[in-house]
Amino acid sequence: MNNLNLLYVEDDEETVESIDFFLKRHFKEIYLAQDGEQALSFFEKKDPDIIILDINIPKLNGIKLATKIREKNKKVPIIFLTAYSDKDNLLQAIHLHAFSYLIKPFKINELIETIDKCKKELLCEHTNPNLRKLSENLIWNKLKKELYFNKEKVSLTKNELSLINLFVENDFKFFTPEEINEYIFLNHDLKNNSIIQLISRLKKKITEITSDSEFFIENIYNKGYRLK
């Protein structure tokens, strides 16, 4: 898959020179940005397949840039580059669904391995459009409306499956408890607490087989629920 385009965001010229040769062997086009504002412009105009993003960049840092990117595209893989002093930012990077992150200084083979893994996942999504990756190890089958953990089917109730399907089919949309109630229970005058309990039970099931970091539904204050 060397026909992919890369957005590479890095303001350190020495770092760029050290890996540029290797990147050109793996991508059709490379768009190089040296600050966050330039990178955002490239992203909006070029629609890259993969993003390699240094957190410490001028004008618009990597976390803020990734936040803006996620507002428009929740799926494009982002590989973060960070210094040891950036560890506090790693939690934010994870929340922004980083595909991976590398600690500087990193070895070239570590970056290439990460890129190759990223390409394989993109190929899987391209060849299997009915599969939607919800987290590191959780896959939703759109056709069967089933959830799989490491290729094993997860046992869920009808309402839990309907809940997941609602979010998958409406990727960017927030849903209030009232709207979820209307979709799943046809607005049978259930209290909002019933929806909260439904989501809570689903989260408990998911975290029992994976971890809390793999739960794929988030609640944003004053907005509602959506896929992470």
Residue pairs with C-beta under 8 A, 6 or more apart in sequence:
1 119
1 122
1 123
2 25
2 26
2 27
2 28
3 28
4 27
4 28
4 49
4 50
4 119
4 122
5 27
5 28
5 29
5 30
5 31
5 46
5 47
5 48
5 49
5 50
6 23
6 26
6 27
6 29
6 30
6 31
6 48
6 49
6 50
6 51
6 52
7 31
7 33
7 39
7 42
7 43
7 46
7 48
7 50
7 51
7 52
7 53
8 16
8 23
8 30
8 31
8 32
8 33
8 51
8 52
9 33
9 34
9 36
9 39
9 51
9 52
9 53
9 54
9 57
9 62
9 65
10 16
10 32
10 33
10 34
10 52
10 54
10 57
10 81
11 34
11 35
11 54
11 56
11 57
11 58
12 54
15 54
15 104
16 32
18 108
19 108
19 111
20 30
20 32
22 108
22 111
22 112
23 30
24 30
26 112
26 115
26 119
27 50
29 46
31 42
31 46
31 48
33 39
33 41
33 42
34 57
34 58
35 57
35 58
35 59
35 60
36 57
36 58
36 59
36 60
36 61
36 62
36 64
36 65
37 59
37 60
38 59
39 53
39 57
39 60
39 65
40 60
40 65
40 68
40 69
42 48
43 51
43 69
43 72
44 72
48 76
49 76
49 77
49 122
50 76
50 77
50 79
50 115
50 118
50 119
50 122
51 69
51 76
51 77
51 78
51 79
52 78
52 79
52 81
52 111
53 62
53 65
53 66
53 78
53 79
53 80
53 81
54 62
54 80
54 81
54 82
55 61
55 62
55 63
55 80
55 81
55 82
55 83
55 86
55 89
55 93
56 62
56 82
56 83
56 86
57 65
60 68
62 80
62 82
62 89
62 93
63 89
63 92
63 93
63 96
66 78
66 80
66 93
66 96
66 98
67 96
69 76
69 78
70 96
70 97
74 97
74 171
74 172
74 227
77 99
77 118
77 121
77 122
78 93
78 96
78 97
78 98
78 99
79 98
79 99
79 100
79 101
79 102
79 111
79 114
79 115
79 118
80 90
80 93
80 98
80 100
80 101
80 102
81 101
81 102
81 104
81 106
82 89
82 90
82 93
82 101
82 102
82 103
82 104
83 103
83 104
84 103
84 104
90 101
93 101
94 213
95 228
97 228
99 114
99 118
99 121
100 114
100 117
100 118
102 110
102 111
102 114
121 133
124 131
125 131
125 133
129 142
130 141
130 142
130 143
131 139
131 140
131 141
131 142
132 139
132 140
132 142
132 168
133 139
133 140
134 140
134 147
134 164
134 168
134 216
134 227
135 210
135 213
135 214
135 215
135 216
135 228
136 210
136 214
137 149
137 150
137 210
137 214
138 147
138 148
138 149
138 154
138 206
138 210
138 214
138 216
139 147
139 148
139 151
140 146
140 147
140 148
140 164
140 168
141 147
141 148
142 168
145 161
145 164
145 165
146 153
146 154
146 161
147 153
147 154
147 156
147 161
147 164
148 154
149 209
149 210
154 205
154 206
154 209
156 164
156 202
156 205
159 184
159 185
159 198
160 198
160 201
160 202
160 205
162 183
162 184
163 180
163 184
163 198
163 199
163 202
164 202
166 175
166 180
166 183
166 184
167 175
167 216
167 217
167 225
167 226
167 227
168 227
171 227
172 226
173 226
174 220
174 223
174 224
174 225
174 226
175 183
175 224
175 225
175 226
176 224
176 225
177 192
177 195
177 196
177 224
177 225
178 192
179 224
180 195
180 198
180 225
181 187
181 188
181 190
181 192
181 194
181 195
184 195
184 198
185 194
199 217
199 219
199 225
202 217
203 215
203 217
206 214
206 215
206 216
207 214
207 215
215 228
216 227
216 228
217 225
217 226
217 227
217 228
218 225
218 226
218 227
218 228
219 225
220 226
